[in-house]
Amino acid sequence: MFSILGTIVVGFIVGLLARALKPGNDKLGLIMTTVLGIAGSLLARYVGVAMGWYGPNAPVGWIASIIGAIVLLVIYGLVKKKA
């Protein structure tokens, strides 16, 4: 139970930091900001394990999670512009 709540809180913080660091107006609500942070962490974990930076059960760092979320924000902005 606390693991899920911790994931949501950390995802929200990572999403907020990613939105603050990336220039531009990203109109996302609280839920989408949280989803962005969680997805950024998952992306950073996937890339880190694939590149050999992290072990299978190693936690992903804050910086990697924020960078993953910024990458997702850039992709979201590109897709949104084309639509």
C-alpha positions as CSV (number, residue, x, y, z in Angstrom):
1,M,0.0,0.0,0.0
2,F,2.7,2.5,1.0
3,S,4.7,1.5,-2.1
4,I,1.9,2.5,-4.4
5,L,1.4,5.8,-2.5
6,G,5.2,6.5,-2.6
7,T,5.3,5.8,-6.3
8,I,2.4,8.3,-6.9
9,V,4.0,11.0,-4.7
10,V,7.5,10.6,-6.3
11,G,5.9,10.5,-9.8
12,F,4.1,13.8,-9.0
13,I,7.3,15.5,-7.8
14,V,9.2,14.2,-10.8
15,G,6.5,15.4,-13.2
16,L,6.4,18.9,-11.6
17,L,10.2,19.2,-11.8
18,A,10.2,18.1,-15.4
19,R,7.5,20.6,-16.3
20,A,9.4,23.3,-14.5
21,L,12.7,22.5,-16.2
22,K,11.3,22.2,-19.8
23,P,10.6,25.5,-21.4
24,G,7.1,26.1,-22.8
25,N,3.5,25.9,-21.7
26,D,2.6,22.3,-21.0
27,K,-1.1,22.3,-20.0
28,L,-1.3,19.1,-17.9
29,G,-3.5,18.5,-14.9
30,L,-2.4,16.9,-11.6
31,I,-3.2,13.4,-12.8
32,M,-1.3,13.8,-16.1
33,T,1.6,15.3,-14.3
34,T,1.8,12.3,-12.0
35,V,1.5,9.9,-14.9
36,L,4.2,11.8,-16.7
37,G,6.6,11.4,-13.7
38,I,5.8,7.7,-13.3
39,A,6.2,7.1,-17.0
40,G,9.5,9.1,-17.0
41,S,10.8,6.9,-14.2
42,L,9.8,3.8,-16.1
43,L,11.5,5.1,-19.3
44,A,14.7,5.9,-17.4
45,R,14.7,2.4,-15.8
46,Y,14.2,0.7,-19.1
47,V,16.9,2.6,-20.8
48,G,19.3,2.3,-17.8
49,V,18.8,-1.5,-17.7
50,A,19.2,-1.8,-21.4
51,M,22.4,0.2,-21.4
52,G,23.8,-1.7,-18.4
53,W,23.8,1.3,-16.0
54,Y,21.3,-0.3,-13.5
55,G,20.9,-3.8,-12.3
56,P,17.5,-5.6,-12.6
57,N,16.4,-4.5,-9.1
58,A,18.3,-1.3,-8.7
59,P,16.3,1.9,-8.1
60,V,16.4,4.7,-10.7
61,G,17.8,8.0,-9.5
62,W,15.9,11.3,-9.4
63,I,17.9,12.9,-12.2
64,A,17.4,10.0,-14.5
65,S,13.6,10.0,-13.8
66,I,13.4,13.8,-14.5
67,I,15.3,13.4,-17.7
68,G,13.0,10.6,-18.8
69,A,10.0,12.7,-18.0
70,I,11.4,15.6,-20.0
71,V,12.0,13.3,-23.0
72,L,8.3,12.3,-22.7
73,L,7.2,15.9,-22.6
74,V,9.2,16.7,-25.7
75,I,7.6,13.8,-27.5
76,Y,4.2,14.8,-26.3
77,G,4.8,18.4,-27.6
78,L,5.9,17.1,-31.0
79,V,2.8,14.8,-31.3
80,K,0.5,17.6,-30.1
81,K,1.9,20.0,-32.7
82,K,1.2,17.6,-35.6
83,A,-2.3,16.9,-34.5
